Amino acid sequence: MGWVDPRTNEIAAGLPGVKSALKEAAERQKAKVMAKAAGHVESGWLINHIDVQEHEKGYAIVFTDPNILSINYGHWYRRTKNGPPIKWVDGIHIIEEGLH
């Protein structure tokens, strides 16, 4: 029976040329996320808070908008911060777009 090193993904990610391919893939996913973000009410703000950041073995799409969870999954609209919920606002599921 064969054996696969449990760190194979880490080893492969560090090979020459792999990191640039990972960056290209992350940029493609970011473009999909940005296209979906363009339909959001405050799209300019949201788009300016989406970035691709490098880490040790690759790249990640990073959302720095402090309201990303509410934007993504939905939230109750309230006239004041602690006021009663007025209506439910569906999320735009932008995080999931970055995963496909």
C-alpha positions in Angstrom: 0.0 0.0 0.0 1.3 3.5 -0.9 1.9 6.2 1.6 1.3 10.0 1.2 3.1 12.5 3.4 0.5 14.4 5.4 2.3 17.6 4.6 2.1 17.1 0.8 0.0 20.2 0.3 2.5 22.3 2.2 5.4 20.9 0.3 3.7 21.4 -3.1 2.6 24.9 -2.2 6.3 25.9 -1.7 7.5 24.7 -5.1 8.6 27.2 -7.7 5.7 28.4 -9.9 3.1 27.1 -7.6 2.7 30.3 -5.6 2.2 32.4 -8.7 -0.5 30.0 -9.9 -2.1 30.3 -6.4 -2.1 34.1 -6.7 -3.7 34.0 -10.1 -6.4 31.7 -8.8 -7.0 33.9 -5.8 -7.3 37.0 -8.1 -9.8 35.1 -10.3 -11.9 34.3 -7.2 -11.6 37.9 -6.0 -13.0 39.1 -9.4 -16.0 36.9 -8.9 -16.5 38.2 -5.4 -16.2 41.8 -6.6 -18.8 41.3 -9.3 -21.2 40.0 -6.7 -20.3 42.9 -4.4 -21.1 45.4 -7.1 -24.8 44.7 -6.5 -24.7 45.6 -2.9 -26.3 48.8 -1.6 -23.0 50.1 -0.4 -20.9 48.4 -3.0 -18.2 51.0 -3.1 -17.4 50.6 0.5 -17.6 46.8 0.4 -15.5 46.5 -2.8 -12.8 48.7 -1.1 -12.7 46.2 1.8 -12.0 43.1 -0.3 -8.3 42.1 -0.8 -6.0 39.2 -1.7 -3.4 38.7 1.0 -0.3 36.6 0.8 0.4 34.1 3.6 3.2 31.6 4.0 2.0 29.0 1.6 -0.5 30.8 -0.7 -3.1 33.5 -0.9 -6.5 34.3 0.7 -9.4 36.5 -0.1 -9.8 38.8 2.9 -12.9 40.8 3.8 -12.0 43.7 6.1 -15.5 45.3 6.3 -16.5 45.0 9.9 -20.0 44.2 8.8 -19.2 41.4 6.5 -21.0 38.7 8.5 -24.3 40.7 8.4 -23.8 41.6 4.7 -23.1 37.9 3.9 -25.6 36.1 6.0 -28.3 38.7 6.5 -29.5 40.9 9.4 -32.4 42.7 10.9 -32.8 46.3 9.8 -33.4 48.6 12.8 -33.9 52.4 12.8 -31.6 52.7 15.8 -28.8 50.5 16.9 -30.8 48.9 19.8 -34.3 49.5 18.4 -36.8 46.9 17.5 -36.2 44.8 14.4 -38.2 46.3 11.4 -37.5 43.8 8.6 -35.1 41.1 7.7 -32.5 41.9 5.1 -31.2 38.8 3.2 -27.5 38.3 2.9 -25.7 38.4 -0.4 -23.6 35.3 0.3 -20.4 36.8 -1.1 -18.1 34.6 1.0 -19.6 31.5 -0.7 -19.0 33.1 -4.1 -15.3 33.1 -3.3 -15.4 29.4 -2.6 -16.8 28.3 -6.0 
